[in-house]
Amino acid sequence: MTKFLLAVHVIAAILAVGPVAVAASMFPPAARRALATGPGDTGTLRLLHRICRVYAVAGVVVPVFGFATASQMGVLGSAWLIVSIALTALAALVLVALVLPGQTALLEGESAQTARLAMGTGLFNLLWATVTVLMIVRPGSTTGA
């Protein structure tokens, strides 16, 4: 059962978080180009924003199966997992509080701060990269997996 849960967790992370990371990273440069060509050129931006929103909701599956896997493995109290959980929560907060609202503001013409959006997106991606490394390296783990 542990292998099944872990497989679903990893596949969900790849298929849900990956598209958000890529689409969010593509948004600021696309926004800069759209701002340079005029306000009517937002089709790509709307698509990237929709990808971010839809896959962010789908991404809820990742921690659900992560907790199930950790419970099966008996590592819920491990430091590497607690740090990973905290960083995942922080990444979700950055996405919900900075990235998605920044994209929405740009789409509505309220703000032209693509640099701030790029910084938030970079932070989101850095947090996920750190969580990925922690999940692989698992410092102090004694499970042998």
Stockholm file with secondary structure:
# STOCKHOLM 1.0

chainA/1-145         MTKFLLAVHVIAAILAVGPVAVAASMFPPAARRALATGPGDTGTLRLLHRICRVYAVAGVVVPVFGFATASQMGVLGSAWLIVSIALTALAALVLVALVLPGQTALLEGESAQTARLAMGTGLFNLLWATVTVLMIVRPGSTTGA
#=GR chainA/1-145 SS CHHHHHHHHHHHIIIIIHHHHHHHHHHHHHHHHHHHHCTTCCHHHHHHHHHHHHHHHHTTHHHHHHHHHHHHHTCTTCHHHHHHHHHHHHHHHHIIIIIHHHHHHHHTTSCCCHHHHHHHHHHHHHHHHHHHHHHHHCTTCCSCC
#=GC SS_cons         CHHHHHHHHHHHIIIIIHHHHHHHHHHHHHHHHHHHHCTTCCHHHHHHHHHHHHHHHHTTHHHHHHHHHHHHHTCTTCHHHHHHHHHHHHHHHHIIIIIHHHHHHHHTTSCCCHHHHHHHHHHHHHHHHHHHHHHHHCTTCCSCC
//
